[in-house]
Amino acid sequence: ESALLARQGVRGPARVLEGRYGYFNAFSTPPRMERLVEGLGTEWAIEPPSLKSYATHVTHQAVVEAIQSFKREHPLDPKAITRVVISGAPRIMEERHAEREPTDVLGGQYSLPFTTAVALTRDMANPLVYNTDAVADPIVRDLARRIELVPLENTPHEAPGVWPAEILLECAGQRHTLRTHPHKGSPSNPFTWKEVCEKFGRYTAPVLDAKHSTAIIDAVGGYEQVADMASVARLLALP
């Protein structure tokens, strides 16, 4: 809309950013204007990136990854799970992340106990398994109600965007302890190009055939040699 107004000759205030009623004062009073150019040309706010591996809140990525890794070696019968205790950084289990009975997918994705229950009953490598069926699943809902959360105030931050946790899992008469690590996609454990491409192919498989997916990957991989981005834009439009 702003671009359309500008094209029609509409002009805004000259000090829309730094003025008394401008953007910066609206968010921070008083704003520290010198921060605008601090590290200019040497520090980049978008680096290092933090990307998700799973279709859930970023603070729960490491917990889901630990469960995924465990299940590869120890197949689970969700009905045999008798106790789950998650101990760790208070941030990941704040009230807004502790909903036991969400009413929709988004509510579940924000909830640590509910997401843990989904991860224990489904393969989270497939983003589409976190759906309305998962939210309504009585086994998932029962597990989510029983999962115990233990916030540890002295939990160290291993790295920016990383919240350590430990999962105690009792299942079929056995006890297992799962410890989290910086999740794949976090600043200290970034995706490789190969892993990014694999994730893209997996996530787009329901809507793109392999040929189309590969064409997009090749185009993005060759961004620096692209003379006209219109060719890339055409690839991104579904047929």
C-alpha positions as CSV (number, residue, x, y, z in Angstrom):
1,E,0.0,0.0,0.0
2,S,2.8,2.4,0.8
3,A,4.4,1.8,-2.6
4,L,1.1,2.5,-4.3
5,L,0.6,5.8,-2.3
6,A,4.1,6.9,-3.2
7,R,3.5,6.2,-6.9
8,Q,0.5,8.6,-6.6
9,G,2.8,11.3,-5.1
10,V,1.7,11.0,-1.5
11,R,4.5,12.2,0.8
12,G,5.0,11.4,4.4
13,P,6.8,13.2,7.3
14,A,10.5,13.7,6.7
15,R,11.4,12.5,10.2
16,V,9.1,9.5,10.3
17,L,11.9,7.4,11.8
18,E,13.7,9.7,14.3
19,G,11.0,12.3,15.0
20,R,9.2,12.8,18.3
21,Y,6.3,10.7,17.1
22,G,8.4,8.5,14.8
23,Y,9.1,4.8,14.6
24,F,12.0,4.7,17.0
25,N,10.3,6.6,19.8
26,A,7.3,4.4,19.5
27,F,9.3,1.4,20.4
28,S,12.1,2.7,22.7
29,T,12.1,5.9,24.8
30,P,14.6,7.4,24.5
31,P,16.0,5.6,21.5
32,R,19.7,5.1,21.2
33,M,20.2,6.4,17.7
34,E,23.9,5.6,17.6
35,R,23.1,1.9,17.5
36,L,21.8,2.3,14.0
37,V,25.3,2.5,12.6
38,E,27.2,0.5,15.3
39,G,29.3,-2.1,13.5
40,L,28.0,-1.0,10.1
41,G,29.7,-3.0,7.4
42,T,31.3,-5.5,9.9
43,E,28.4,-6.9,11.9
44,W,25.3,-8.4,10.3
45,A,22.1,-8.7,12.4
46,I,20.8,-11.6,10.3
47,E,23.8,-13.7,11.1
48,P,24.1,-16.3,12.4
49,P,20.6,-17.5,11.4
50,S,18.5,-19.8,13.6
51,L,16.4,-22.2,11.6
52,K,13.9,-24.8,12.6
53,S,14.1,-28.5,11.9
54,Y,10.6,-29.3,13.1
55,A,7.1,-27.7,12.8
56,T,7.0,-26.4,16.3
57,H,8.2,-23.5,18.5
58,V,11.9,-22.8,18.3
59,T,12.4,-23.3,22.1
60,H,11.2,-26.9,21.7
61,Q,13.4,-27.9,18.8
62,A,16.1,-29.5,20.9
63,V,13.6,-31.6,22.9
64,V,12.0,-32.9,19.7
65,E,15.4,-33.7,18.2
66,A,16.5,-35.6,21.3
67,I,13.3,-37.7,21.1
68,Q,13.6,-38.3,17.4
69,S,17.2,-39.5,17.9
70,F,16.2,-41.8,20.7
71,K,13.3,-43.3,18.7
72,R,15.6,-44.3,15.9
73,E,17.4,-46.7,18.3
74,H,14.5,-47.5,20.6
75,P,11.1,-47.9,19.0
76,L,8.4,-46.8,21.4
77,D,5.0,-48.0,22.2
78,P,3.2,-44.7,23.3
79,K,0.7,-46.7,25.4
80,A,3.6,-48.2,27.4
81,I,4.9,-44.7,28.5
82,T,4.3,-44.3,32.2
83,R,6.2,-41.1,33.0
84,V,7.9,-38.2,31.3
85,V,9.8,-35.5,33.1
86,I,11.4,-32.5,31.4
87,S,13.9,-30.5,33.4
88,G,15.6,-27.5,32.0
89,A,15.6,-23.9,31.1
90,P,12.6,-22.0,32.5
91,R,12.2,-20.2,29.2
92,I,11.0,-23.3,27.4
93,M,8.3,-24.1,29.9
94,E,6.8,-20.7,30.7
95,E,3.1,-20.5,31.1
96,R,2.6,-19.7,27.5
97,H,4.5,-22.9,26.6
98,A,2.7,-25.1,29.1
99,E,-0.8,-25.6,27.6
100,R,-2.0,-29.1,28.3
101,E,-5.1,-29.2,26.2
102,P,-4.8,-26.9,23.1
103,T,-7.8,-26.5,20.8
104,D,-5.9,-26.2,17.6
105,V,-2.5,-27.0,15.9
106,L,-1.0,-23.6,16.6
107,G,-1.8,-23.9,20.3
108,G,-0.1,-27.3,20.3
109,Q,3.0,-26.1,18.5
110,Y,3.5,-23.5,21.3
111,S,3.2,-26.0,24.1
112,L,6.2,-28.0,25.3
113,P,4.2,-30.9,26.9
114,F,1.9,-31.2,24.0
115,T,4.7,-31.1,21.4
116,T,6.6,-33.6,23.4
117,A,3.6,-35.9,23.4
118,V,3.3,-35.5,19.6
119,A,7.0,-36.3,19.2
120,L,6.6,-39.4,21.3
121,T,3.8,-40.7,19.1
122,R,4.7,-39.5,15.6
123,D,7.7,-39.0,13.3
124,M,8.2,-35.3,13.5
125,A,10.5,-35.4,10.4
126,N,7.2,-35.1,8.5
127,P,5.8,-31.6,9.2
128,L,2.3,-32.7,8.2
129,V,1.9,-35.1,11.1
130,Y,1.4,-32.2,13.4
131,N,-2.2,-31.7,12.3
132,T,-5.8,-31.7,13.7
133,D,-5.7,-35.4,14.1
134,A,-2.7,-35.2,16.4
135,V,-4.4,-32.4,18.4
136,A,-7.5,-34.6,18.9
137,D,-5.6,-37.9,19.5
138,P,-6.6,-39.2,23.0
139,I,-3.2,-40.8,23.5
140,V,-1.4,-37.5,22.7
141,R,-3.8,-35.6,25.0
142,D,-3.4,-38.1,27.8
143,L,0.4,-38.0,27.6
144,A,0.4,-34.2,27.5
145,R,-1.6,-34.0,30.7
146,R,0.9,-36.3,32.5
147,I,4.2,-34.8,31.4
148,E,6.0,-33.1,34.3
149,L,7.9,-29.9,33.8
150,V,10.7,-28.9,36.2
151,P,12.2,-25.5,35.6
152,L,15.9,-25.2,36.6
153,E,16.8,-21.6,37.3
154,N,20.5,-22.2,37.1
155,T,20.4,-23.9,33.7
156,P,23.3,-22.4,31.6
157,H,22.8,-21.0,28.1
158,E,25.1,-23.0,26.0
159,A,24.7,-20.6,23.1
160,P,22.4,-17.9,21.8
161,G,19.0,-19.5,21.0
162,V,19.8,-22.7,22.8
163,W,17.9,-23.8,25.9
164,P,19.3,-27.0,27.5
165,A,16.9,-29.7,28.8
166,E,16.9,-33.3,30.1
167,I,14.1,-35.7,29.4
168,L,13.4,-38.6,31.8
169,L,11.4,-41.2,30.0
170,E,9.9,-44.3,31.7
171,C,8.5,-46.8,29.3
172,A,7.7,-50.6,29.5
173,G,9.5,-50.8,32.8
174,Q,12.7,-49.1,31.6
175,R,14.1,-45.7,32.4
176,H,15.9,-43.6,29.9
177,T,17.5,-40.2,30.2
178,L,17.7,-38.0,27.1
179,R,19.9,-34.9,27.0
180,T,19.4,-32.2,24.5
181,H,22.1,-30.5,22.3
182,P,21.9,-27.4,20.1
183,H,19.3,-28.4,17.5
184,K,20.1,-28.8,13.9
185,G,19.6,-25.3,12.4
186,S,20.7,-23.4,15.5
187,P,23.6,-20.9,15.2
188,S,26.1,-23.4,16.7
189,N,24.8,-26.4,14.7
190,P,23.8,-24.9,11.3
191,F,22.4,-26.8,8.4
192,T,24.8,-27.7,5.6
193,W,23.6,-26.9,2.0
194,K,22.9,-30.6,1.5
195,E,20.8,-30.7,4.7
196,V,18.9,-27.6,3.6
197,C,18.1,-29.1,0.3
198,E,17.0,-32.4,1.9
199,K,14.6,-30.5,4.2
200,F,13.2,-28.4,1.3
201,G,12.5,-31.6,-0.7
202,R,10.9,-33.3,2.3
203,Y,8.7,-30.3,3.2
204,T,7.6,-29.5,-0.4
205,A,7.0,-33.1,-1.5
206,P,3.2,-32.9,-1.0
207,V,2.9,-29.9,-3.4
208,L,6.0,-30.2,-5.8
209,D,7.2,-33.1,-7.9
210,A,10.9,-34.0,-7.6
211,K,11.8,-32.3,-10.9
212,H,10.3,-28.9,-9.9
213,S,11.9,-29.1,-6.4
214,T,15.3,-29.8,-8.0
215,A,14.9,-26.9,-10.4
216,I,14.2,-24.5,-7.5
217,I,17.2,-25.9,-5.5
218,D,19.5,-25.4,-8.5
219,A,18.2,-21.9,-9.1
220,V,18.7,-20.9,-5.5
221,G,22.2,-22.5,-5.4
222,G,23.1,-20.4,-8.4
223,Y,21.8,-17.0,-7.2
224,E,25.1,-15.3,-7.7
225,Q,25.0,-16.1,-11.4
226,V,21.4,-15.2,-12.0
227,A,21.0,-12.2,-14.3
228,D,17.3,-11.9,-14.0
229,M,15.4,-12.9,-10.9
230,A,12.2,-13.2,-12.9
231,S,13.3,-16.7,-14.0
232,V,13.5,-17.7,-10.3
233,A,10.2,-16.1,-9.5
234,R,8.5,-18.2,-12.3
235,L,9.8,-21.4,-10.7
236,L,8.3,-20.4,-7.3
237,A,4.8,-20.1,-8.8
238,L,2.8,-23.3,-8.6
239,P,1.6,-24.5,-12.0
